[in-house]
Each structure stands twice: as C-alpha cells, then as structure tokens.
Amino acid sequence: MTRVIDLLVTGGDVVSASSTARLDVGVDNGKIAFLASPGALEVEARRVIDATGQFVIPGGVDAHVHFGFPLSSETMSQSAAAGSRAAAFGGTTTFIDFARQSDDGSLLAAIDKKRDDLKVDKPSIDYALHAMITGLSTLDVLDEIPEAIADGVSSFKMFTTFTSTGGPGVGDLYSDDGRIWGVMTRAARHNGIVMVHCEDDSLIAHNIHCLYKEGREQASHVAEARTAVAEEAAIRRMLLLSRRTNCPLYVCHITSRYGMEAVFEAQGARVPAFGEVLHHNLSHTEEKYALPEGPLFHTYPGLKSLDDQRALWEGVIDDVVASVSSDDFTFPRDVKLAGTTVDTVSAGHNGIETRMGVFFSSSVALRKMSINRYVGLTSEGPAKVFGLFPRKGLIAPGSDADIVLIDPHADHLIEQGGLHSDCDYSVWDGWHCTGYPTTTILGGNVLVENGMWTGQEGRGAFVPSGLPGEP
Ligand SMILES: [Zn+2]
C-alpha cells in the first residue's frame, strides 16, 4: 500500500551544518517524516514542491529580536504579527524575543506577560523567549531563575550599558557587574545561559562628555562615543565572570576586532563563550554615519571601521561566531531620526526579513563560505545555543517541518516597496543579492512560495527552550 503524506519536497540539496545531500524530504503532521534518495520511496503526497536547483535548509532561527518593545513611553517597536510575517518572507521560521523584567519586578510575571502579549499579537512563525533582567533587580529574581528554566526560558539577557536610555518611563537597562555575577552564578547552577550586551558604560559616558565639550555631539559622531575599546572592556569583564562561574556566555552583537579577539582568546582557554554578529554590521561600516540620514544606519553598539568589519567576517568564517542575528527593533523613519545627538540617537532597524538573503549573498555567494557554515550560523547554531535543537535547526525525521528553499542563483534586488516589516525605510534598500530565499514552510504549512504569501497568518506557537548546548 502506498503511504500518503502531506508534503514532499523533491530534487533539492538538503543542507545541515555538517552535510549536503540530494534528498527528497517527506513531511507529515507538521514534522519531517523521512529523508530519502530521490524517488526511492513510494509515497503519494497531497502536495509536491519541486526544489530542483535549490538549497533545502532548516528554517532560519533569529535569536535576537525585539517586537512590541517600548523605545519611549509612547513609542513601541513593530508588532510580532508584522515582524513575523516579514520574517517568513525572508526565510526565518523561528524568532527569539525578550520578556523584560526590571528593578524589583518579578521575572516569572514578566515572562507570563510577554507570553500573553504574544498570544494576542499572533505571530505567523514560531517563537521562543529570552528573559531580560534589567535595572535595579533584586535577589528575589535569582530565586525565580530555576522555575523560568523549567518553564522553557533558559537564557537571561543583561546589559553593561544604557543607564538612562529611552526617556522617561522606560527605565534603565544597565546592570552592575555584581548583579550579572549573581545571575551567572544562579544560571550556571541550573544549566541556563547568560547573554550580555557588552559596552562599558563609563567609557562611553566619558566619550560623550568629551564630544559635547568639543561641540561634536551630533549623531554623526556616534562611532566616537560607542568605541571598540568600550566594547572590549565589557566583553573581557564578562568573559572573566563566565570563566569563574562556568556560566555559558553569549556575547551579543560583537562589532569590533578587539571584541572578536577577546572572544576568540577566551574560547581557546575553554571559557564557554559564544559570539553573535548582526548582518547589519557585516553589511555597513561607520562611514554611513556621515550620510545626510546617517543615523538611520545606527543600531547599538553601532557601526565600526572597515578593519573591524573584516574581523567580524573572520569570526563568522572561522567558527568564533555561533549565530548571525538581526536584532530587529523596528521604528518608522521619523522616530529613527528624532534623536540627533550621540546620546539620543535611536537604536534598531528592520532586519529580520533581510537577514537570511543578505547574509547568504555576502557569505556563500560573495566570500565562498560553505552552505553548511551558513546553515550553522543562521539556524542550527542558534537553535543549539538556545536549547531548541533538534526540534528546530535541522531537517531530520522527527524535527518540526520548518523548511526554506534558497535559490543560489536568484538575482534579487531588495527594494523598500517589496519588504514587509511595519516600516518606511530599509538600510538594505537597493541591495542586489545573489541568491535569496524563495519558499518558506512552517510546520509543514507553506507560508511563502516563490516570494508570494500563500499560508495562514497568526499560526506561530511558543517553543519552550530546553537546556543550552554547544553549536
Ligand atoms: Zn537587541
């Protein structure tokens, strides 16, 4: 009797972080049912997608996304509904957003609130959560960490900067080293992971004071405030805390050569450190700040020099980096340009849709990086680091049927009018990509086919994170 399945993806090259093989992929009940040599199995599929000439990769996992996050008391970043739809167009099937605890608030209550908000918002792709611990957090928060991990939130984000960001009503993101030490100690005991936005706040404050004194406080000078040494100083301190607590450390969005070298050295000394780079920093350098609308290109920690960008690429290609993320934090152009000084320039950009395509083009197509490393950085690596593997990040029997097709020869022009985020500009407007995602499948449902939305909206679900692992 011929077996009947929901979906068959035929004729493509199925890629993982360690292998590439021409295989048919059978999908049933939302899961990968089998992999088989082309035509080897007698099955009848309700739907067949011909992937000839394309890479068949696990759906993108974007480990760093801020949907519905307040920039000020009246302005929120784009919703998960809008951002997740854009993500699907760009080949991402899972995002990891943040639940924010602050000051004496409860960590578990913050996670519950974010989960409730996302249920209402109805994202179109699956999602997991990190917890942010910010400001003057109390010791009570530490006691909530084991339950957060048991409930599927096993990563804890902290900031060494932003003592007074975001204006009134928003509060500080900054945590002192004592608080970070406390969270690392507790997370290590329960096999969690701590992720840190690393920039030394006092060095930045000094730089800002100097720029004001010199009359050079305009936003175009932001790179002189958010320097490589400020990043390095904080990364090296956090690596020390990681080393002495043995808590895994995910170094968010490394932007500088100094920072990359620090993480590389620590990994050599067996510190459990993982690096993240944004496709934003792989695409742009600090020269962009001199453009008339230069601050559009800013996202913290900010753009650095061409040499710094080279070091980021070395880290990407040579295994220092575990994840290429977007740090999507999307506001319209007028909000983005409202901050005109080095201490008020707005964060963020709408990168979730362009991440997979821009990075494919600049890594696999342009720099001849392997497609396996690409899958490692965009899907399998982040899924492993944040405990979503092998449910996410892998095309293998039993995994969720989250599948993306990439046409490696597509000549794709990114234009603002063709993007889907809730935004009116893109720092990739006008970019030519060689290779681009064409088709996105979430849990066996074809959301996007050949660049057209064909699926149902609002079907994304929360995916609990297990314990973090090595990529
Ligand atoms: Zn961020």
Boltz pocket constraint, residues with backbone or C-beta under 6 A from the ligand:
constraints:
  - pocket:
      binder: B
      contacts: [[A, 64], [A, 65], [A, 66], [A, 327]]
      max_distance: 6.0
